[in-house]
Amino acid sequence: MKILFIENRYKTHFWKALAAELQERGCEILFLIQNHRFEVGGFPNTVIAYPRKKELLDSGTAFEFIETADRSCNCFAGNSRHYRFYYEKISAVIAEYQPDLVVGEATVFHELLAIQICREEEIVYLNPSSSSYPKNRFSLYQYDTKLAYKGSAETCSDARCDELIEAISQRKIKPDYMLKHQVDQAFDDDKTYPQPGSWRDRNIILQAYAAGERYNTPHPLRKLLHDRRLSQLKIEWNALAAERADSMADKKIILYPLQMQPEANLDVWGQKHRDQAELVAMLAKALPDDFCLLVKANPKVKYELNEALLARVRENKNSVPLALAVKMEAVFPQADLIVTVTGTIAIEAVLSGKPLALLGESVVKGSAGVIWLDHAAELSAALERLAAGFPTATQEEKQALIRRLLSSSYAGLISDPCHAPTCLDAENIKQVAAVIHAAVPGK
């Protein structure tokens, strides 16, 4: 059985640990490396040389989906002129190696190109990713979708379902990606993996950029200016929040939590609605006068906060930005309706009995209490259904959702050792590797 792993910066250290365990189980392993700084020791690597200037060509419309999802294009004025070069190189690797399974994320351009090629060649591509709830679980998402591949088929008693429903709805537990993972002293002293945002981390990324990795790594000056502008935008956002704090009085509240960008959760899985500035504007325009749109940003807001978003919120008087320090616990109970594309809040809404308008793919799609919107302008129709007494999920329906979350996922932590060192614990590696091993087609 042949497994091809696709490099993704520090996540590649996690892939390497899985690869060692899978090799013990009789699998043949190959790593495909785009960023040369993250070549993997101890395994065969195919390292794609960085393209020369004459090899950068107009890709036309062949990779429109990828270009729209590409954080380099979206945030740092990048382009797609390298796509054709990498497409041909990755195609050649896959054609020669003939993997039974390809494992990688669905985040950056070379992974998305690999996914496109795997689809064309009918090779299974799996993206092991946290399934949010219950915690310490993951799903094997197929290609660039949120469609789970197989699943553990686990279930639990009504009593255990009820415990999880209460814990999630009361926010007593959080998804893996929101947890602060402990770094033990031995790990910290080892210095094998840098702390995110540290000087060592930045130096590693700069080394890669200097060596020629210009396609997933922005120009350092451009990123510096971008981050400085973000700092100013945060100040302006909080000022507007204070200015409009009293405008919610006597109005019904539609809560839209901004999704972080760049992230696959929105840029890939919810790409149709990835322009959150435009989405917020359209939601606001669909509201009657007695409603307001409460826009909540993450306290650790990234590039979803931009000039366009701030302008859209400012020009729509029924849009109210929340100060960045405000926590979800403070505003969730006030909301008459939650709106999201692919956010984890969709699960929380259903389990809390809070009406939800859903714009993207989610495990809760089709659940009681969920109004499906194909377009933001349909929000007005959703409000009419809400006014007529739109029913939310019963306890039995909430239990069914918990069982669906369990059966489509597996126990295990998916991360990289910089953010969550415990992902490399021997038991976790064995657990996750066993799932991937069982997923190899034809096994």
N, C-alpha and C positions, 0 to 999 in steps of 0.2 A: 504494500500500500504506500502510495506516494502522497506526501502532503507538502504543499508550497505555502510558506508564510510570507506575508507582505510587510516589509519594514514600516514602522510608524514611530520614529524617534524613540523615546524612552519606553513606550509600550513594547518595543522589540525585546527588551530584557525579560519581560513576562512571556512573550512568545518563545524565547530561548529556553526558559525553564520548562514550558509545556513540551517543547520539541525534544528535550532530553528524556522526559518521561515517555513520550510517544515512541521515541527510538527504542527504549527498553521494551516496549510492547510490539516491536517488530516493524515499525513504520520507517520508511525512507524519507529524509527531510531535506528540503532546499529552502534557502532564504533568498528573496528577491529584494535587493537594496537600491533605493533611490537616493537617500542621503548617505553619502560615503562615511560620514562620521559615526554611523551606527551599524557598521559591518559587524557581523556576529562571529565571534571566535568559536572554534570547535565544531563547526558545521560547514557544509558547502554553501558558498554564497555566489549568487550571480549579481555583480555590481554593474549597474547601468552607467556608462560614462556620461558625464554632463554634455549636453549638445553644444556643438560649435555654432557660431553665429549663422553660418550658411545653412545649417540644418534646422533653423527656426523658420517655419512656414505657416502661412495662413491655413487654419484648419477648416475654414468654411462653416457649414452648419452641422457637421458630423458629430460634434460634441457639445451641443447647446445645453443639454441638461447638466453636464459636468461644469461648463463655464459658469452657469448660473449658481452652482453650488460652491464654486472655488473661492475660498477665503482670500486668496491672493488677488483675484479679480475684484471681489466685492469690497475689500477693505484697504488694499494697498496699491491700487491702480495697475495690477498685473494684467497679463493677457494670456491667450491660449495658443500662442505660436509654437510652443514646445509640445503640444499635445500629440501631433502626428508622429513626431520623433519617438516619444515614449510609447505610444500605441504600438508602433512597429516593433520596438525592442521588447516590450512585454509580451506581445503576440508571439515573437520568436522564442522566448523563454518557455512559455506555456506549450507551444507546439513541440519543442524539443523534449521537455521534461515529461509531458503528458501526466500531470498530477491527477490523482483520484479526488482530491479535495484541495481547495484553496482557502486559507484562513487569513483574515485581516479585518481592519476597520472599514467603514464606509464614510470616510471623512475628507481626505485630501485627494488631489487630482489623480495621483498615480494609482491609488486604491480604486477610485471610481472608474478609471480606465481598465484596470484589471477585472473589475466587475463586468463592465461592458463586454470585454473579450470572453470571459467565462460564460456569459449568457449566450454569446454567439457560438461558442464551442460546446455548449451544453455540459459545462463542468460546474459542479456545485461550489459556490462561494458562500462561506459562513462568517458572520460577524458576531463573535461572542460579546455580549454587552449586558450591562446591568438591566434588570427588568423592573427596577425601582421598588416595587412592593411584591411580596414581603422582602425585608432586607436580607442581604447576603445571598441573593439569588440572581441568576442570569438566564438569558435566552440566547439561542443560536438564531440570529436573524438572517434571513435569506437575502443575499445580494445587497441591494441598497434599500431594502424595505424593512418594515417592522413586522413582517410575517414570520412567525416562529417556525423553525424547522424541528419537527418531531416534538419532544417534550418529555418530562419525567413521568407524566400520568399520575403524579402524586395527588393525594386528596387528604382531607382531614375531617374531623367530627364537627357537628354543628357548634359545639361549645368552643372549639379552637377557632372556628370561623368567627364567632362572636367576639372572641378576645382580640383577634386581628382587626376586625371592623372597628372596635372601640379604639384600639391603639392608633390606627391610621387616621380615623376621623378626628380624634382628639390630639393628633400630632405628637403622640408619645414616642413614635418611632419615625425615623427619617430614611429616605433613600440612601444607598451607599455613597453616591456622589456628593451628598450634603454633609457627610460625617467627617469629623476631624480625626484622622487616624493617628494613633500614637506611634512615635518613632523611638524604639528602644535605644539605649545608650550604645550598645555594641554596633548596631546598625549605623547610628549617627557617627561614631568614631571611624567606621570603616571607610566612609567617604566614597563608596562605590557609585552611589547615585546622588546627584545634587538635589538640594531643596529647590522646589519650583520658585523661580524669580530671584534666586540667589545669584551672586556674582559668578559663581562657578557654572551655574546653569546658563547664564547669559554668555559666558566665555565659550562654552561648548557650541552654542548656536552660532556665535560669531565666527568661530573656527570653520564651521560648515559653510557659512556664507562666503567667507574668504576663499575657500577651496572650490567654490563654484555652485553651491546649492542656492539658487536664486528663485526657485519656483514654489517652494513651500515656506521660504524664509524671506521676509521683506527686507528692504534696504534699512539698515540700522537707523539712519537719520529720519527716514520716512516714518518708521515706527515710533521713534522718540517724539516727533511732532504730533503724530496721531494720538499718542498717549497724553501729551500735554493738552491737546485740544479736548480730550475726554475729561480731564480734570476740570477744565473750565465749564464744560457742558453740565457736569454734575452740580456745580455751583448754581448755574442758571436753572436747572431742573428743580432744585430745592427751593429757589427763590419763587418760581412760578407755583410750586406746591403750596408755599406759605400764602401767596397771594390769593389762591383759589380755595383755600381750606374751608371757608364758610359757604361755598357755593353748592355743597351737597345737601344743605338743609332742606327738609321737606321733599326731597326727591328720591325716587327709587334708584337703586345702584346696580349698574352692570360692571362687574369686575373683570378687567383684562390684565392678567399678569404677563408682562413682557417675557419672551423666551430669550435666553442668552444666545448671542451670536459672536463669532462664528461657532456653530455647533451643528453636527449632523442631524440632531433632533428636529431642527427647523429647516436648515439650508438644504438637507437631502430629503428627509422623511416628510417634511411639510412644505416642500419647495414652492408649491403654487401660491402660498401665502407668506413667503419669506420676507417680503417687503413690509415690515411691521409699521413703518410710518404711514404707508398707504392703507394698510389694514385698519389701523387706529382711526384714521380719517373717515373711512367708509363705515366703520361701526358707529362712530359718533353721528354721522349724517343720517343713519337709519333710526336714530332714537327720537321718540316723541319729546315734547318740552318738559314733561314731568319726570324724565329719566336723566341720569348723568353717567358718563363713562369714567370709571375710576381706573387709571392706568398705573399699575404697580411695577416698578423696576426692581431687579435684584440688588441688594446692598452691594454686591460685588459686580455691579453692572459692567459689561464689556462693550463691544462695538455696536450693540443694538441701540444704544443711546448715541444719536448723531444729530446733525443740524436739521435734517429733514424731519425726524421724529419730533424734535422740540418745536419746530415751526408748525407742524400739523396739530399738535396738542394746543399750542398757543392760539391758533386761528379758529379752532372749534371751541366755543365758549362752554359747551356742555362736557368737555373733556377736563378731568381733574387729575393731575399727576400727584402721586404720593411721594412724600419725602423719602429719600433712599433709606433712612434709618428705620422706617416703619416696617414692622414684621407682619407676616401674613396672618398670624394669630389675631392681630388687632383689627383687621379689615374683613377677613373671611366671613365672620358672623353677620356683618352688615349687608353683604351682597344679596340681592334678590335673584341674580343670575350670574353664573361664571361663564366666561367665553375663553376658549383656548384652541390652539391648532393641534399640537401634539404634546402639550405639557403634562407632567405628572399630576398636576392639580386635577386632571380629569378623573383620576381614580379617587382622589380625596373627595371630590364633589359628590360622586355617586354614593360612596360609602357614608358620607355625611348627610345625605338626603337633600343636597343642594342642587337645584336645577342647573343643567349644563348645556351650553350650545357648543358643539364640536365642529371644527372646520377641517381637521385632518384625520389620519388613521390612528386608531387607538384601540386597545383591548376592550374599552368600554363602549365602543360603537355598537349600537343596537340595544344597549341596556336601558332599563326603565329610567326615566328622568333625564335622558339625553336627547337633545334636539339636534339633528344633523343639518348643518348648513353647507351648501356647496359654494356659497358666495356670501361675503359679509353683508351685502345689501339685503339678504334674506332674514336678517336679525329682526326686522319689524314684524315679519310673519311669526317668528318664534315668540315674540313678546305677546302677540295675540293669543297664541296657544297657552302661554304662561298665565295670562289673565283669565283664561277659561278654566284654569285649575289643572295644569299639566301634572300628572302623577309622578312622584319620585319612586325610587326603588323600595320594595318591601324588604323585610329582614331576610326572607328566603332568597330574594333576588340578589341581595348583597352577599349572602353566603355563596351563591352560585358564582359571583364575580371572583371572590377569594379563591374558590376551587379552580376557576379558569386561570387565574394568575399562577397558582401552584402547578397545575398540570402542564402548562406551556413553558415552564421554566425548570431550572435545576439549582441545587444548592451549590454555592461557590461564589467567590469574590473575583470579579474581573476589574483589573486596574493596571497601573504601572507602579514600580517600586518607589518612584519619587513621591507620588501622592499617597500611596497606601502600601507601605513595606510588607504588611502581612499577606499581600497577594502572593508572595513568594514562599510562604510557609509550605512545608513539604506536603501536609495533608490537603491543603487547598489545591496545590499543583496536581496531585494525584486525582483529586475529585474532578477538576475541570478537564484534565487530560483524558480521563476515562469517558467523559461525555463526548469529547471530540472524537476519540477513537471509535466509539459506538456509532458515531454519525457518518463515518467514512462510507460512501456509497459502495454497495456490493459486498460489504463486509459480512 
